[in-house]
Amino acid sequence: HETKQMLMSGMGEVQLDVLKSKLKTKFGTDTELIEPKVAYREKLRKPVKVEGKHKKQSGGHGQYGHVWIEFAPIEDEELVFEEKIFGGAVPKNFFTAVEKGLRDSAVSGVLAGYPMVGLKATLYDGSYHPVDSSEMSFKMAASIAYKDGIPQASPVLLEPIGTLKVLVPDEMLGDVIGDINKRRGRIIGMNPCENKMQEVIGEVPIAEMSDFSTAMRSITQGTATFTLEIERYEEVPAQIAAKVIEASK
């Protein structure tokens, strides 16, 4: 649902090609196969205070919304919104519009358009116009504050990290570990198993794993099996982040 891609999976390249030709012969459907996109995230590294002002005058009623918002990183996945308004600088009936503007904006981060996580937004000041202020004006002001403020808060790209467990024959252990290391993986442990097999446990970036099953089949002649489960998100190394951001443009 995040990457808006339709996923097709199989035992290997051959099975995917068979499925592709079936779609063509049975339904007349041309299919383009590309690597699945990775569901990255974006997050702040430092707090920032920023102003958002939306002002428009176009005959009759104008539009006026003005907010000061502090953005800060937190551990929660969801956006946390708070208001600490004193003296009615922004009337209560506009708080919901400010929150809506921020929630709509946080769906898309400023680096590569991935969802913004771990964000706390505190509305602490602003101003309003008794005639020209409206919910839409304050929603716009909040999204202006987001677009101006987030780039100042050292945003970073996060990638999904998975726990990988591979069951591999003893004599092929070195080659499998070498392949995992090549994928920016970290080996956490190894357990000897029955029939001269070893269980290798590691953590790997999901972005590097799209052809892992093909590699395992070729390295171990089909004798290895593995499981991979997403565990958490971690910051993407700068060089790789730059490539992801460039590709998103």
C-alpha positions as CSV (number, residue, x, y, z in Angstrom):
1,H,0.0,0.0,0.0
2,E,2.9,2.4,0.6
3,T,4.8,2.0,-2.7
4,K,1.7,1.5,-4.8
5,Q,3.3,-1.4,-6.6
6,M,1.7,-4.8,-7.4
7,L,4.0,-7.5,-6.2
8,M,4.7,-10.8,-7.9
9,S,6.7,-13.5,-6.2
10,G,8.1,-16.9,-7.2
11,M,10.8,-19.4,-6.5
12,G,13.1,-17.7,-9.0
13,E,13.6,-15.8,-12.2
14,V,12.2,-18.7,-14.3
15,Q,9.0,-18.9,-12.4
16,L,8.5,-15.1,-12.7
17,D,9.0,-15.4,-16.5
18,V,6.4,-18.2,-16.7
19,L,3.9,-16.1,-14.7
20,K,4.7,-13.1,-17.0
21,S,4.0,-15.2,-20.2
22,K,0.8,-16.6,-18.6
23,L,-0.5,-13.1,-18.1
24,K,0.2,-12.4,-21.7
25,T,-1.3,-15.5,-23.2
26,K,-4.3,-15.8,-20.9
27,F,-5.2,-12.1,-20.4
28,G,-3.3,-10.3,-23.2
29,T,-1.5,-8.3,-20.5
30,D,1.9,-6.9,-21.0
31,T,3.9,-6.8,-17.8
32,E,7.0,-4.9,-16.9
33,L,9.0,-6.4,-14.1
34,I,11.2,-4.1,-12.0
35,E,12.7,-4.5,-8.5
36,P,10.2,-3.8,-5.7
37,K,10.6,-0.3,-4.2
38,V,11.7,0.0,-0.7
39,A,9.4,1.7,1.8
40,Y,11.9,4.2,3.2
41,R,11.0,6.7,6.0
42,E,12.2,10.2,6.8
43,K,13.0,11.6,10.3
44,L,14.3,14.8,12.0
45,R,17.6,14.9,13.9
46,K,17.1,18.2,15.8
47,P,14.3,20.5,17.0
48,V,13.5,23.7,15.1
49,K,11.1,26.6,15.6
50,V,9.5,28.0,12.5
51,E,6.9,30.5,11.3
52,G,4.2,29.7,8.8
53,K,2.1,32.5,7.3
54,H,-0.6,32.3,4.7
55,K,-2.0,35.7,3.6
56,K,-4.0,36.4,0.5
57,Q,-6.1,39.4,-0.5
58,S,-8.4,39.1,-3.5
59,G,-11.3,41.4,-3.1
60,G,-14.0,40.8,-0.5
61,H,-12.8,38.3,2.2
62,G,-9.1,37.7,2.2
63,Q,-7.3,34.7,3.7
64,Y,-5.1,35.0,6.8
65,G,-3.5,32.2,8.9
66,H,-0.3,32.7,11.0
67,V,1.4,30.0,13.2
68,W,4.6,29.4,15.0
69,I,5.4,25.7,15.4
70,E,8.2,23.8,17.0
71,F,9.1,20.5,15.3
72,A,11.1,18.0,17.3
73,P,12.2,14.3,16.9
74,I,10.5,11.7,19.1
75,E,10.5,7.9,19.2
76,D,6.8,7.5,18.3
77,E,6.1,6.4,14.8
78,E,3.0,8.6,14.5
79,L,2.9,12.4,14.4
80,V,2.2,13.9,17.8
81,F,0.5,17.2,17.8
82,E,0.3,19.6,20.8
83,E,-0.7,23.2,21.3
84,K,0.6,25.6,24.0
85,I,-1.2,28.7,23.0
86,F,-1.4,31.5,25.6
87,G,-3.8,34.4,25.4
88,G,-5.8,33.3,22.4
89,A,-3.1,34.1,19.8
90,V,-4.7,31.4,17.7
91,P,-8.4,30.6,18.5
92,K,-9.2,27.0,19.6
93,N,-11.4,26.4,16.7
94,F,-8.4,26.5,14.3
95,F,-6.2,24.0,16.2
96,T,-7.8,21.0,14.3
97,A,-7.1,22.8,11.0
98,V,-3.4,23.3,12.0
99,E,-3.1,19.6,12.9
100,K,-4.8,18.5,9.7
101,G,-2.4,20.6,7.6
102,L,0.6,19.0,9.4
103,R,-0.8,15.4,9.1
104,D,-1.4,15.9,5.3
105,S,2.1,17.3,4.9
106,A,3.9,14.6,6.9
107,V,2.7,11.9,4.4
108,S,5.5,13.2,2.2
109,G,9.0,14.1,3.5
110,V,11.2,16.8,2.1
111,L,14.2,14.6,1.1
112,A,12.7,12.0,-1.2
113,G,9.0,12.2,-0.6
114,Y,8.8,9.3,1.9
115,P,6.6,9.4,5.0
116,M,7.9,11.5,7.9
117,V,8.0,9.5,11.2
118,G,8.9,10.3,14.8
119,L,7.7,13.9,14.6
120,K,6.3,16.1,17.3
121,A,4.7,19.4,16.4
122,T,3.9,22.0,19.0
123,L,1.8,25.0,18.0
124,Y,2.9,27.7,20.5
125,D,2.1,31.1,18.9
126,G,0.6,32.8,15.9
127,S,-2.1,35.4,15.1
128,Y,-5.4,35.6,13.4
129,H,-7.7,38.1,11.6
130,P,-11.3,38.4,12.9
131,V,-12.7,38.4,9.3
132,D,-10.1,36.8,7.0
133,S,-9.0,33.9,9.1
134,S,-10.5,30.5,8.3
135,E,-9.7,26.8,8.8
136,M,-8.3,26.6,5.3
137,S,-6.0,29.6,6.0
138,F,-4.6,27.9,9.1
139,K,-4.2,24.6,7.3
140,M,-2.2,26.3,4.6
141,A,-0.1,28.2,7.2
142,A,0.7,24.9,9.0
143,S,1.9,23.2,5.7
144,I,4.0,26.3,4.9
145,A,5.7,25.9,8.4
146,Y,6.3,22.2,7.6
147,K,7.8,22.9,4.2
148,D,10.1,25.7,5.5
149,G,10.9,24.1,8.9
150,I,11.7,20.4,8.2
151,P,14.7,21.1,5.9
152,Q,16.3,23.1,8.8
153,A,16.0,20.2,11.2
154,S,18.7,17.9,9.7
155,P,16.2,15.4,8.2
156,V,17.6,11.9,7.4
157,L,16.4,8.9,5.4
158,L,15.6,5.7,7.3
159,E,15.6,2.2,5.8
160,P,13.9,-1.1,6.9
161,I,16.3,-3.6,8.5
162,G,15.4,-7.2,8.6
163,T,16.5,-10.2,10.7
164,L,17.9,-12.9,8.4
165,K,18.2,-16.6,9.3
166,V,20.0,-18.8,6.8
167,L,20.4,-22.6,7.2
168,V,23.5,-23.6,5.2
169,P,25.8,-26.6,4.9
170,D,29.1,-26.3,6.8
171,E,31.3,-26.3,3.7
172,M,29.4,-23.3,2.2
173,L,29.3,-21.2,5.3
174,G,32.2,-18.8,4.3
175,D,30.6,-18.0,0.9
176,V,27.2,-17.3,2.4
177,I,28.7,-15.0,5.1
178,G,30.7,-13.3,2.3
179,D,27.5,-12.6,0.4
180,I,25.7,-11.3,3.5
181,N,28.6,-8.9,4.2
182,K,28.5,-7.7,0.6
183,R,24.9,-6.6,1.2
184,R,25.8,-4.4,4.1
185,G,24.7,-7.2,6.5
186,R,25.9,-7.7,10.1
187,I,26.4,-11.3,11.4
188,I,24.9,-11.6,14.9
189,G,25.5,-15.3,15.6
190,M,25.8,-18.8,14.3
191,N,24.3,-22.0,15.6
192,P,25.5,-25.5,14.6
193,C,22.5,-27.7,13.5
194,E,22.0,-31.4,12.6
195,N,23.3,-33.0,9.4
196,K,26.4,-30.7,9.2
197,M,24.3,-27.6,8.8
198,Q,24.8,-24.1,10.3
199,E,22.3,-21.5,11.1
200,V,23.6,-18.0,10.4
201,I,21.7,-15.1,12.0
202,G,22.2,-11.6,10.8
203,E,20.7,-8.2,10.2
204,V,20.4,-6.8,6.7
205,P,19.0,-3.8,4.9
206,I,15.9,-4.9,2.9
207,A,17.0,-2.7,0.0
208,E,19.9,-5.1,-0.6
209,M,17.9,-8.3,-0.6
210,S,15.8,-8.5,-3.7
211,D,18.0,-11.1,-5.4
212,F,19.2,-12.9,-2.3
213,S,17.2,-16.1,-3.1
214,T,18.9,-16.3,-6.5
215,A,22.3,-15.8,-5.0
216,M,21.7,-18.5,-2.4
217,R,20.6,-21.0,-5.0
218,S,23.7,-20.4,-7.0
219,I,26.2,-20.3,-4.1
220,T,24.7,-23.4,-2.3
221,Q,23.3,-25.3,-5.3
222,G,19.8,-25.0,-3.7
223,T,20.8,-26.5,-0.4
224,A,20.3,-23.4,1.8
225,T,17.0,-22.1,3.1
226,F,16.3,-18.7,4.7
227,T,13.7,-16.5,6.4
228,L,13.7,-12.7,6.4
229,E,11.5,-10.5,8.7
230,I,11.5,-6.7,8.9
231,E,12.6,-5.7,12.4
232,R,13.0,-1.9,12.6
233,Y,14.2,1.2,10.7
234,E,17.8,2.6,10.8
235,E,19.5,5.6,9.2
236,V,20.7,5.1,5.7
237,P,24.5,5.6,5.1
238,A,25.1,9.0,3.5
239,Q,26.4,7.7,0.1
240,I,23.4,5.4,-0.3
241,A,20.9,8.1,0.9
242,A,22.2,10.4,-1.8
243,K,21.5,7.8,-4.5
244,V,18.0,7.2,-3.1
245,I,17.2,10.9,-3.0
246,E,18.6,11.4,-6.5
247,A,16.5,8.5,-7.9
248,S,13.3,10.0,-6.3
249,K,13.7,13.2,-8.3
